[in-house]
Amino acid sequence: MKKAVAVALYVNILMLLSAGGAEKSPCIMQLEAGESQTIVAYGTELTAKGAWVEQLQETLNVSYPGLAQVVNCGKANMWSQWGDFNVKNRVMKEEPDLVFIEFSMNDAVSKYKVSVDQAQKNLESIMDKIFKENESCEIVLLIMNPPAGKQALLRPQLEAYNQMVRNLAEARNIRLIDLYPAWKKLLDEDIRQFVHYVPDGLIPNEEGSRKFIIPALIENLGIRRVKTPEERIEDEKQMFIRMDTDKDQRVSMDEYVQVFADVFPHKDIDKDGTLNPVEFAHPSFYDADMDGDRKMTLLEYKDMYAEQFYTRDSDQDGSLTIEEMIAR
């Protein structure tokens, strides 16, 4: 097995060991298939002035270069009635594949006199108009951070509007990304840190958006996250610690192979004791399938990782140091 293939395979297994279980967004699946996608962010000043929209574009540029366009169609000081009235000329003209919608923050502003029932009708109307134009368009409802200080006083019943969005998402089987709980926990436990991230009491700054919003979008939508070199090195170090079961600061071949062998039962979807090319969708399958029967046995699987071990054991002393683990 060539070293490049071995390393790529190792990274794939590493991701499997650490990945969450969020269902991948159809829009993201299209990006992974190489199809261009247009994403629209539609909402209040938390969208119009929110750092998260540009940060999402940056994230997608790294993960799917040249394929995703994120368009900010939000407007400050607007609420769902405005959203319903303008959805065609602001959103649908972009021919979106996915639309983020958030209006509950301003629907809850007392002076706008929008009841929870009316806010729900407006939100449903927005979604219906989108689906009428493009029934395959994906909609993602967002519940943003809690406000603080004066901004909170302007929205005394915000939680009722947020709960309406939660209920509607469940009733209509619409993807919901609820950012509120994590932000509320921070607000309750460390208000000074909350104010650092949300200095005006309403709109998260760049640092706050990058810490709270973007990770939630990545996890919920299933965005392929390209790690920095520093993050990859840290992952390798953590994997080394996991492999080094006898804590002697070296990883033997048995220790190395066993970590990957532990994944085998999880990949064996049909539980027949072997892996087929669908269950192990990697080019190295055909190198490991020594008898060419399109079935990878546990022994063949272990042999593949034993070979990978030898490619990483640069001094050929039969064990890996942490330096050999992080070397590329």
C-alpha positions as CSV (number, residue, x, y, z in Angstrom):
1,M,0.0,0.0,0.0
2,K,1.4,3.4,-0.9
3,K,2.1,5.7,2.0
4,A,-0.3,8.4,0.8
5,V,-3.2,6.0,0.6
6,A,-2.2,4.6,4.1
7,V,-2.3,8.1,5.6
8,A,-5.6,9.0,4.0
9,L,-7.1,5.8,5.2
10,Y,-5.8,6.5,8.7
11,V,-7.4,10.0,8.7
12,N,-10.7,8.5,7.6
13,I,-10.8,6.1,10.5
14,L,-9.7,8.9,12.9
15,M,-12.7,10.9,11.8
16,L,-15.0,8.0,12.3
17,L,-13.7,7.5,15.8
18,S,-14.4,11.2,16.7
19,A,-17.4,12.1,14.5
20,G,-20.8,13.0,15.8
21,G,-24.1,11.5,14.6
22,A,-25.8,14.5,13.0
23,E,-27.8,13.7,9.8
24,K,-26.1,15.4,6.9
25,S,-27.8,18.3,5.1
26,P,-28.9,17.5,1.5
27,C,-27.3,20.8,0.4
28,I,-24.0,19.6,2.0
29,M,-24.3,16.3,0.3
30,Q,-24.6,18.0,-3.0
31,L,-21.5,20.0,-2.3
32,E,-19.7,16.8,-1.5
33,A,-20.8,15.5,-4.8
34,G,-19.2,18.5,-6.6
35,E,-22.5,20.3,-7.3
36,S,-22.6,24.1,-6.9
37,Q,-25.1,25.3,-4.2
38,T,-26.5,28.7,-3.3
39,I,-27.3,29.3,0.4
40,V,-29.4,32.3,1.6
41,A,-29.4,33.7,5.1
42,Y,-32.7,35.5,5.8
43,G,-33.6,37.3,9.0
44,T,-33.0,40.2,11.4
45,E,-29.9,42.2,12.2
46,L,-28.5,39.0,13.7
47,T,-28.2,37.9,10.1
48,A,-27.8,41.2,8.3
49,K,-25.0,42.3,10.6
50,G,-24.0,38.9,11.9
51,A,-20.4,37.8,11.5
52,W,-21.6,34.2,11.1
53,V,-22.8,34.6,7.5
54,E,-19.3,35.6,6.2
55,Q,-17.7,33.0,8.5
56,L,-20.0,30.3,7.0
57,Q,-18.9,31.4,3.5
58,E,-15.2,31.1,4.6
59,T,-15.8,27.7,6.1
60,L,-17.5,26.4,2.9
61,N,-14.8,27.9,0.8
62,V,-12.2,25.8,2.6
63,S,-14.3,22.6,2.7
64,Y,-15.8,22.8,-0.8
65,P,-13.7,25.3,-2.8
66,G,-15.6,27.3,-5.4
67,L,-18.9,25.4,-5.0
68,A,-20.9,27.3,-2.4
69,Q,-22.2,30.9,-2.5
70,V,-23.7,32.3,0.7
71,V,-26.0,35.3,0.2
72,N,-27.0,37.6,3.1
73,C,-30.6,38.7,2.6
74,G,-31.2,39.8,6.1
75,K,-32.2,43.3,7.2
76,A,-31.8,45.1,10.5
77,N,-34.9,45.9,12.6
78,M,-37.2,43.7,10.6
79,W,-39.5,40.9,11.7
80,S,-41.4,38.1,10.1
81,Q,-44.1,40.2,8.6
82,W,-41.5,42.0,6.5
83,G,-39.9,38.6,5.9
84,D,-43.2,37.2,4.5
85,F,-43.7,40.3,2.3
86,N,-40.2,40.3,0.8
87,V,-39.4,36.6,0.5
88,K,-39.9,36.5,-3.3
89,N,-37.9,39.6,-4.2
90,R,-35.1,39.1,-1.7
91,V,-34.8,35.3,-1.3
92,M,-36.2,33.5,-4.3
93,K,-34.5,35.7,-6.9
94,E,-31.3,34.0,-5.7
95,E,-32.6,30.6,-6.6
96,P,-31.4,29.1,-3.3
97,D,-30.7,25.5,-2.5
98,L,-30.9,26.2,1.2
99,V,-32.4,29.0,3.2
100,F,-31.6,29.9,6.8
101,I,-34.5,31.7,8.5
102,E,-34.5,33.6,11.8
103,F,-37.1,36.1,12.9
104,S,-38.1,35.2,16.4
105,M,-35.7,37.7,18.0
106,N,-37.6,40.7,16.5
107,D,-41.0,39.1,16.4
108,A,-40.7,39.2,20.2
109,V,-40.1,43.0,20.3
110,S,-43.1,44.5,22.0
111,K,-43.5,47.6,19.9
112,Y,-44.0,45.5,16.7
113,K,-47.1,44.0,18.3
114,V,-46.7,40.6,16.6
115,S,-48.5,37.9,18.5
116,V,-46.9,34.4,18.7
117,D,-49.8,33.1,16.5
118,Q,-49.2,35.7,13.9
119,A,-45.5,35.2,13.9
120,Q,-46.1,31.5,13.3
121,K,-48.5,32.3,10.4
122,N,-45.8,34.6,8.9
123,L,-43.1,32.0,9.2
124,E,-45.3,29.3,7.7
125,S,-46.1,31.6,4.8
126,I,-42.4,32.3,4.2
127,M,-41.7,28.6,4.0
128,D,-44.7,27.9,1.8
129,K,-43.7,30.5,-0.7
130,I,-40.2,29.1,-0.8
131,F,-41.5,25.5,-1.3
132,K,-44.0,26.8,-4.0
133,E,-41.1,28.2,-6.0
134,N,-38.8,25.2,-5.3
135,E,-40.2,22.2,-3.5
136,S,-36.7,20.7,-3.1
137,C,-35.2,23.8,-1.4
138,E,-33.9,23.0,2.0
139,I,-35.0,25.2,4.9
140,V,-33.2,25.5,8.2
141,L,-34.8,27.4,11.0
142,L,-32.5,29.2,13.4
143,I,-33.0,30.2,17.0
144,M,-30.4,32.6,18.0
145,N,-28.8,33.8,21.2
146,P,-30.6,35.4,24.1
147,P,-30.4,39.2,24.4
148,A,-29.0,40.9,27.4
149,G,-29.6,44.2,29.2
150,K,-31.8,46.7,27.4
151,Q,-32.2,44.4,24.4
152,A,-33.8,41.8,26.7
153,L,-36.2,44.3,28.2
154,L,-37.5,45.0,24.7
155,R,-38.3,41.3,24.3
156,P,-40.0,40.1,27.5
157,Q,-41.7,37.1,25.9
158,L,-38.9,35.9,23.6
159,E,-39.0,32.4,24.9
160,A,-42.6,32.0,23.7
161,Y,-41.6,32.9,20.2
162,N,-38.6,30.6,20.3
163,Q,-40.7,27.8,21.5
164,M,-43.1,28.4,18.6
165,V,-40.2,27.9,16.2
166,R,-39.2,24.7,17.9
167,N,-42.8,23.4,17.8
168,L,-43.2,24.4,14.1
169,A,-39.9,22.7,13.1
170,E,-41.0,19.5,14.7
171,A,-44.5,19.6,13.3
172,R,-43.3,20.2,9.7
173,N,-40.2,18.2,9.9
174,I,-37.9,21.2,9.2
175,R,-34.3,21.2,10.3
176,L,-33.8,23.3,13.4
177,I,-30.5,24.7,14.7
178,D,-31.2,25.9,18.2
179,L,-28.3,28.1,19.4
180,Y,-30.2,29.5,22.4
181,P,-29.4,26.8,25.1
182,A,-25.6,27.1,24.8
183,W,-25.7,30.9,24.8
184,K,-28.2,31.0,27.7
185,K,-25.9,28.7,29.8
186,L,-23.0,31.2,29.2
187,L,-25.3,34.1,30.1
188,D,-26.4,32.5,33.3
189,E,-22.9,31.3,34.4
190,D,-20.6,34.0,33.2
191,I,-22.3,37.2,32.1
192,R,-18.9,39.0,31.7
193,Q,-17.8,36.5,29.1
194,F,-21.2,36.7,27.4
195,V,-20.9,40.5,27.1
196,H,-17.4,40.0,25.7
197,Y,-18.9,37.9,22.9
198,V,-22.1,40.0,22.6
199,P,-21.0,43.5,23.5
200,D,-24.2,45.3,22.4
201,G,-26.4,42.7,24.1
202,L,-27.9,41.5,20.8
203,I,-25.5,40.6,18.0
204,P,-22.5,38.2,18.6
205,N,-19.2,39.6,17.5
206,E,-16.8,37.7,15.3
207,E,-15.2,35.8,18.1
208,G,-18.6,34.9,19.6
209,S,-19.9,33.8,16.2
210,R,-16.8,31.7,15.6
211,K,-17.0,30.0,19.0
212,F,-20.8,29.3,19.2
213,I,-22.5,29.6,15.8
214,I,-20.1,28.2,13.3
215,P,-19.3,25.0,15.2
216,A,-23.1,24.4,15.6
217,L,-23.7,24.8,11.9
218,I,-20.8,22.5,11.0
219,E,-22.0,19.8,13.4
220,N,-25.7,20.0,12.5
221,L,-25.3,20.3,8.8
222,G,-22.5,17.8,8.5
223,I,-20.1,20.2,6.9
224,R,-16.7,18.6,6.1
225,R,-14.4,20.4,8.3
226,V,-10.8,20.8,7.1
227,K,-8.5,20.9,10.1
228,T,-5.5,23.1,10.5
229,P,-2.1,21.5,10.6
230,E,-2.0,22.3,14.4
231,E,-5.4,20.5,14.9
232,R,-4.2,17.5,12.9
233,I,-1.1,17.2,15.0
234,E,-3.2,17.4,18.2
235,D,-5.4,14.7,16.8
236,E,-2.4,12.5,16.2
237,K,-1.1,13.1,19.7
238,Q,-4.5,12.1,21.2
239,M,-4.6,9.0,19.0
240,F,-1.1,8.1,20.2
241,I,-2.3,8.4,23.8
242,R,-5.3,6.2,23.0
243,M,-3.2,3.6,21.3
244,D,-0.5,3.5,24.0
245,T,-2.4,1.2,26.3
246,D,0.6,0.2,28.4
247,K,1.7,3.8,28.8
248,D,5.3,3.2,27.8
249,Q,5.4,6.2,25.4
250,R,5.7,3.8,22.4
251,V,3.0,2.2,20.3
252,S,3.5,-1.4,19.3
253,M,2.0,-2.9,16.1
254,D,-0.6,-4.8,18.2
255,E,-1.6,-1.6,20.0
256,Y,-1.8,0.3,16.7
257,V,-3.9,-2.3,14.9
258,Q,-6.3,-3.0,17.8
259,V,-7.6,0.6,17.7
260,F,-8.7,0.2,14.1
261,A,-9.9,-3.4,14.7
262,D,-12.3,-2.0,17.3
263,V,-14.0,-0.1,14.5
264,F,-14.6,-3.2,12.3
265,P,-17.9,-4.3,13.9
266,H,-19.3,-0.8,13.5
267,K,-18.5,-0.7,9.8
268,D,-20.0,-4.2,9.3
269,I,-23.5,-3.0,8.7
270,D,-25.0,-6.3,7.6
271,K,-23.3,-8.1,10.4
272,D,-21.9,-10.9,8.1
273,G,-18.4,-10.8,9.6
274,T,-16.9,-9.1,6.6
275,L,-16.8,-5.7,5.0
276,N,-18.0,-5.1,1.4
277,P,-17.0,-2.1,-0.8
278,V,-20.0,-0.1,0.4
279,E,-19.3,-0.7,4.1
280,F,-15.6,0.2,3.5
281,A,-15.8,2.8,0.7
282,H,-12.1,3.5,0.2
283,P,-9.8,2.6,-2.7
284,S,-7.6,0.6,-0.4
285,F,-10.4,-2.0,-0.1
286,Y,-9.2,-3.7,-3.3
287,D,-5.6,-3.8,-2.1
288,A,-6.6,-5.4,1.2
289,D,-9.0,-7.9,-0.4
290,M,-6.2,-10.3,-1.2
291,D,-8.4,-13.1,-2.6
292,G,-10.5,-10.7,-4.8
293,D,-13.9,-12.0,-3.4
294,R,-15.1,-8.4,-2.7
295,K,-15.2,-9.3,1.0
296,M,-12.7,-8.0,3.5
297,T,-12.3,-10.3,6.5
298,L,-11.1,-9.1,9.9
299,L,-7.7,-10.7,9.2
300,E,-7.4,-8.8,5.9
301,Y,-8.5,-5.7,7.6
302,K,-5.9,-6.1,10.4
303,D,-3.2,-6.9,7.8
304,M,-3.9,-3.7,6.0
305,Y,-3.4,-1.6,9.2
306,A,-0.3,-3.7,10.1
307,E,1.2,-2.6,6.7
308,Q,0.2,1.0,7.5
309,F,2.0,0.7,10.8
310,Y,5.2,-0.3,9.0
311,T,5.0,2.7,6.7
312,R,4.9,5.0,9.7
313,D,7.7,3.2,11.6
314,S,10.4,5.2,10.0
315,D,13.3,3.7,11.9
316,Q,11.9,0.2,11.6
317,D,12.3,-0.6,15.3
318,G,8.9,-2.2,15.6
319,S,7.3,0.6,17.5
320,L,6.1,4.1,17.0
321,T,7.1,7.2,18.9
322,I,4.8,10.2,19.0
323,E,7.2,12.0,16.6
324,E,6.6,9.2,14.1
325,M,2.9,9.4,14.6
326,I,2.7,13.1,13.8
327,A,5.2,12.9,10.9
328,R,3.8,13.2,7.3
